[in-house]
Amino acid sequence: MSQISLERLVQYLRQQVPMTCNFDIRAGGVDDSGLVLEAPLASNFNDKQTAFAGTLASLCTLSGWAMTSLVCEAAGYQTDIAVVRSDLRYTRPCSEQMIRAHCYWPAPEDAAQFTGTLGDRGWAVLSLSARIDSESEIAVVYSGDYSAKIL
């Protein structure tokens, strides 16, 4: 999976989901651990000058959407993806100048089961986790289930 693929997905989000432009979503990177979506604190702060909770939730949710998209693309599927369950815990304020949501790759066996089911039934659900750190500590813990349907 490449940075170019993530940048393409972010461009799609910026065109199709207007709020992503408002909080200036960016492709942070893709590596062996997962992917990162980011947004600057300068346009996403609350009355306490820390990251707005809505931005934190959106970044985590969209990072899972992007991860599901990359997994589907890697398996050769064009899909429609929606989050069907999410759970978010805020553990501390986030004051980083660049807010980064890190979504982890699913375990290989989970990805294989997901793409196998997707191929067999035409739809499947993938469970993912993400987090946002601030000052080297966990600020947000996220888990979500994403439904993908072959187009």
N, C-alpha and C positions, 0 to 999 in steps of 0.2 A: 504494500500500500504506500502511496506516495504523497508528498506534500502537495503536488499538483492536483491530485484527486480531491484532497481536502479543500484546497483553494477554490476549486470548481464548485464544490458543494456549498461553500460559504457564499460564493457569488450567486448561486441559485437562491439561497436563503435571502440574500439582500434584495433580490429582484422579486421574490414571491411572498416574503413575510416582512412587511414594512417595518415592524418594530425592531428588526435586527439592524436596520440602518440607524435607527434612533439611538441604540446603545452601541453602535459602531463595532459590531462583531467582527472578529478577525480569525484567520487560520493561524493557530499558534505553532502547530507542528504535528508530525506523525513519527513515532519511533516504535521500538520493540515492545514497549509497555502499553502503548495506546495512542490516543490523539488528544490534542489540546485546542480548545476554542478559547478566545480571550476577548476582553473588552477593557477600555481604559476607565479607571476610576473617575477621571475628570468629567466624564459625561454620564456617570452612573452612581452618583453619591446621594445619600439621604441627608436629613437634617442634622445628623451627627457626624457628617463628613466621612462616613464609611460606606461601603458598597450597599446599594439598594437591594433589598431582599428579592424583589422581582427580577432584577438582573441576574442575581446568583441562581435563582430557580430556572430562569430561561436558559442561561449558559449550560447548566447541567443537563437540562432536558434536551437542548439542541445538540449537545455533545453526544448523547446517546443516539439521537436521530442520525447524526453524521456517522457514528460507528456502525449502526445497523446498515446504513447505505453502503459503506465501504465493504462490509462483510458480504452483502448481497451482490455488489458489483464484482468482487473477487470470485464469486461462484458463477458469474455470468448471467445474473438475473437483473432485469429492470423491474423495480417494485414501487408500490405506493406504501409509505411507512407512516404509522401513527403511534404515538405513545398511548398505551392502554392502562398503565398503572405507574404511579410514581410515589416515592417516599423521600422526603427531604428533612434533614436535621441541621439546624444552625447551631454550631457549637461555640463560636466566637465571632466577633466583628471582623470584617475583612477590610483592611486598609492598604492593601497593595496597590501601587500605582497602575499596574496592569493585572486585572483580575483574570485568573486562568482556571478553567474547568478541565480537569484531566479525566477522560473516560478510558477505562481499561479495556484491552482486547478481551473478548470472551475466551474461556478455556478452549483449547482446540477441539475437545470432545463435544463441548456445548455448541460451538460454531458448526461442527460437522452434523450434529443432530438437527440444528436449526435449518441448515441449507438442505439437508436430506428431506426433512419434512416439507420444506418450502417446495422442493421439486416434486414430491409425491402428491401433496394436497393442493398446492398453489398458494398456500398461505402458512405462516408459522409465527411464533412469538419467541423473541430473544430477550433474555434478562441481562441487564448490564448494570455496572456501578461506576460512579464518578465521585470526584471530590474536588474541593477548592481549598487551598492552603493560604494562610496569612501568617506572616512572621514565623515561618517554618513550623507552624502547627495547623492541624485540621480546622478549617472554618465551616465547611459544609460537607456533609456526607449525603450521597444521593444513590438511590437504586430505582430502576425503572424497567418496565416491560414494554417492548416495542413489537407491534404487529406489522408484518410485511406481507403484502399480497402481490403476486406476479401480475404485471400488466399485460 
